[in-house]
Amino acid sequence: MGSVRGGLTAALLLPAPAWAQVCEELRPGWDGTPVSAWSEALLLFTSPAALILLAGSLLAVRTKSQWGTLAACVGWSALVSVYAFLDGGRTEAMAQGCIGSPVIFIATAAALCVAMILYIGVPARKEDGA
């Protein structure tokens, strides 16, 4: 009787049906091929939030706006935080292969923010001297 109960418990704890649900919810059209980190970065950069932030970043750099750069960097930080800290089933989906690692997206967004800050930074003042 103990082995039947243990086998039933093990069968109930298997995550296979839950994993199938996660991939169906997060990537409904997934064809079964594993998603690479590069593909995931492309998908994340073409999301509406990232496209808006890309446009805002371009506008801030074009106008050399320090406040616009700050707003864009805060926006990128918020978006990256969503992918880095809020799971929402992403761990199970990555284990199944329907979602790739967001590492390249996060690194590229960070590099973009650093580049904007360096480009927009306040130039050094020249001393009025003899």
C-alpha positions in Angstrom: 0.0 0.0 0.0 2.9 2.3 0.8 4.5 1.9 -2.6 1.2 2.6 -4.4 0.8 5.8 -2.4 4.4 6.8 -3.1 3.9 6.2 -6.8 0.7 8.2 -6.9 2.5 11.1 -5.1 5.4 11.0 -7.5 3.0 11.0 -10.5 1.1 14.0 -9.1 4.3 15.9 -8.6 5.7 15.5 -12.1 5.7 18.9 -13.8 5.2 17.7 -17.4 1.5 18.9 -17.8 2.3 22.2 -16.1 5.3 22.7 -18.4 3.1 22.2 -21.4 0.7 24.8 -20.1 3.5 27.3 -19.6 4.8 27.1 -23.1 1.2 27.2 -24.5 0.5 30.4 -22.5 3.9 32.2 -23.1 4.6 31.2 -26.7 1.3 29.9 -28.3 2.8 29.4 -31.8 6.0 27.6 -30.6 7.0 24.9 -33.1 9.1 22.8 -30.7 12.6 23.9 -31.7 14.7 25.3 -28.8 14.9 29.1 -28.7 18.5 30.5 -28.5 19.6 33.5 -26.5 20.0 35.5 -29.7 16.4 34.6 -30.9 15.1 35.6 -27.5 17.0 38.9 -27.6 15.4 39.6 -31.0 12.0 38.7 -29.7 12.4 40.9 -26.6 13.8 43.9 -28.6 10.7 43.8 -30.9 8.3 43.8 -28.0 6.1 47.0 -27.9 7.8 48.2 -24.6 11.3 47.8 -26.0 10.4 49.5 -29.3 9.0 52.5 -27.4 12.2 52.6 -25.3 14.3 52.4 -28.4 12.5 55.3 -29.9 12.8 57.3 -26.7 16.5 56.5 -26.4 17.0 57.6 -30.0 15.1 60.8 -29.4 17.1 61.5 -26.2 20.4 61.0 -28.0 19.3 63.0 -31.0 18.3 66.0 -28.9 21.2 65.5 -26.4 18.7 65.6 -23.5 20.0 64.6 -20.2 16.5 64.2 -18.7 15.4 62.2 -21.7 18.5 59.9 -21.3 17.7 59.5 -17.6 14.1 58.6 -18.4 15.2 56.2 -21.1 17.7 54.5 -18.7 15.1 54.2 -16.0 12.7 52.7 -18.5 15.3 50.2 -19.7 16.1 49.3 -16.1 12.4 48.7 -15.3 12.0 46.5 -18.4 15.1 44.5 -17.7 13.9 44.1 -14.1 10.7 42.5 -15.3 12.6 39.9 -17.3 15.2 39.3 -14.6 13.2 39.2 -11.4 9.6 38.4 -12.3 9.4 34.8 -13.2 5.9 34.3 -14.4 6.7 30.7 -15.5 9.7 31.7 -17.5 12.0 29.2 -15.7 9.8 26.3 -16.6 9.5 27.6 -20.2 13.3 27.9 -20.5 13.6 24.3 -19.3 11.2 23.2 -22.0 13.1 25.3 -24.6 10.2 27.6 -25.7 12.0 30.6 -24.2 15.6 31.4 -24.4 17.9 33.1 -21.9 17.4 36.9 -21.7 21.1 37.5 -21.0 21.9 39.0 -24.3 18.9 41.3 -24.1 19.9 42.5 -20.6 23.5 43.0 -21.5 22.6 45.0 -24.7 20.2 47.2 -22.8 22.8 47.9 -20.2 25.4 48.7 -22.8 22.9 51.0 -24.5 22.3 52.9 -21.3 26.1 53.2 -20.6 26.7 54.5 -24.1 23.9 57.0 -23.8 25.2 58.3 -20.5 28.7 58.6 -21.8 27.5 60.4 -25.0 25.2 62.8 -23.3 27.5 63.4 -20.2 28.3 66.9 -19.2 31.6 68.0 -20.9 34.4 69.1 -18.7 34.6 72.8 -18.0 37.7 74.6 -19.3 39.4 76.7 -16.7 39.8 80.4 -17.5 43.4 80.8 -16.7 46.4 82.9 -17.7 
